[in-house]
Amino acid sequence: MIKEKKLIAIIDDEPDILNLVKINLEKSNFDTVSFTEATSFLEYLKNNKKPDLLILDLMLPDLDGIELCKDLRNSPEYQYLPIIILSAKTEETDKILGLELGADDYIAKPFSTKELVARVKAVLRRHHFYVDKKEDTDGIFEVNNILTIDKHKYLVFVNGETIKLTPTEFNILNILVEKKGWVYSRDQILNSLWGNDKIVIDRTIDVHIKNLREKLKEAGKYIKNVRGVGYKFEE
């Protein structure tokens, strides 16, 4: 049985970079579709196969990449689409903003094509783990009639309201609630999520925890910071 190739969509307004990424991904046995603007990508989505991953430049001629990332994360159909931002913006604040928007990784230009391919593979492996785990979990977790986590369906409810979490946010929450009261360092959480594939960006876990607390609203209080150590879940 021939394994179907993963389809990678690439959006970048620089033709040389677009071709460079396309060639190297295809050499690594991926299929690709490429676009120099966001609108043509959005038109493609209407009538074609959903890509398995998107590589997204932030500075596009027709639509800000930040806005496109936001729109995809707010779409029921594409909210879990793996996204790697590939950008000339290299400040840590830009990388943190990318993570806050729900991007799975952030690669700064100029970049190594070998590293790019490796990180595409790493993000796809993490996403595959997330999808598979939907069918391999063990029940419903409830806290004080406020927070409900349905591990079978990968759903979270706060006071009956469905809360949309990214795969990374859900997995962090799951790590913390599985052993209530245990304190996890940032490195332990990173290793639990990504192992050797972890993204080395300062404050990565802090950004995800901040987003998670905000989304959980009243239930966000159960995620506690242990100064100088890390985080725990405690009622």
Secondary structure as the mmCIF struct_conf table of DSSP 4:
data_model
#
loop_
_struct_conf.conf_type_id
_struct_conf.id
_struct_conf.beg_label_comp_id
_struct_conf.beg_label_asym_id
_struct_conf.beg_label_seq_id
_struct_conf.end_label_comp_id
_struct_conf.end_label_asym_id
_struct_conf.end_label_seq_id
HELX_LH_PP_P HELX_LH_PP_P1 ILE A 2 LYS A 6
STRN STRN1 LEU A 7 ILE A 11
BEND BEND1 ASP A 13 ASP A 13
HELX_RH_AL_P HELX_RH_AL_P1 PRO A 15 LYS A 27
TURN_TY1_P TURN_TY1_P1 SER A 28 ASN A 29
STRN STRN2 ASP A 31 PHE A 35
BEND BEND2 THR A 36 GLU A 37
HELX_RH_AL_P HELX_RH_AL_P2 ALA A 38 ASN A 47
BEND BEND3 ASN A 48 ASN A 48
HELX_LH_PP_P HELX_LH_PP_P2 LYS A 49 PRO A 51
BEND BEND4 ASP A 52 ASP A 52
STRN STRN3 LEU A 53 LEU A 56
BEND BEND5 LEU A 58 LEU A 58
BEND BEND6 PRO A 61 LEU A 63
HELX_RH_AL_P HELX_RH_AL_P3 GLY A 65 ARG A 73
TURN_TY1_P TURN_TY1_P2 ASN A 74 ASN A 74
TURN_TY1_P TURN_TY1_P3 PRO A 76 TYR A 80
STRN STRN4 ILE A 83 SER A 87
BEND BEND7 ALA A 88 ALA A 88
BEND BEND8 GLU A 91 GLU A 91
HELX_RH_AL_P HELX_RH_AL_P4 GLU A 92 GLU A 100
TURN_TY1_P TURN_TY1_P4 LEU A 101 GLY A 102
BEND BEND9 ASP A 104 ASP A 104
STRN STRN5 ASP A 105 ALA A 108
BEND BEND10 LYS A 109 PRO A 110
HELX_RH_AL_P HELX_RH_AL_P5 THR A 113 LYS A 133
TURN_TY1_P TURN_TY1_P5 LYS A 134 GLU A 135
BEND BEND11 ASP A 136 ASP A 136
STRN STRN6 ILE A 140 VAL A 143
TURN_TY1_P TURN_TY1_P6 ASN A 144 ILE A 146
STRN STRN7 LEU A 147 ASP A 150
TURN_TY1_P TURN_TY1_P7 LYS A 151 TYR A 154
STRN STRN8 LEU A 155 VAL A 158
TURN_TY1_P TURN_TY1_P8 ASN A 159 GLY A 160
STRN STRN9 GLU A 161 ILE A 163
HELX_RH_AL_P HELX_RH_AL_P6 PRO A 167 GLU A 178
TURN_TY1_P TURN_TY1_P9 LYS A 179 GLY A 181
STRN STRN10 TYR A 184 SER A 185
HELX_RH_AL_P HELX_RH_AL_P7 ARG A 186 TRP A 194
HELX_RH_3T_P HELX_RH_3T_P1 GLY A 195 ASP A 197
TURN_TY1_P TURN_TY1_P10 ASP A 202 ARG A 203
HELX_RH_AL_P HELX_RH_AL_P8 THR A 204 LEU A 216
HELX_RH_3T_P HELX_RH_3T_P2 LYS A 217 TYR A 222
STRN STRN11 ILE A 223 VAL A 226
TURN_TY1_P TURN_TY1_P11 ARG A 227 VAL A 229
STRN STRN12 GLY A 230 PHE A 233
#
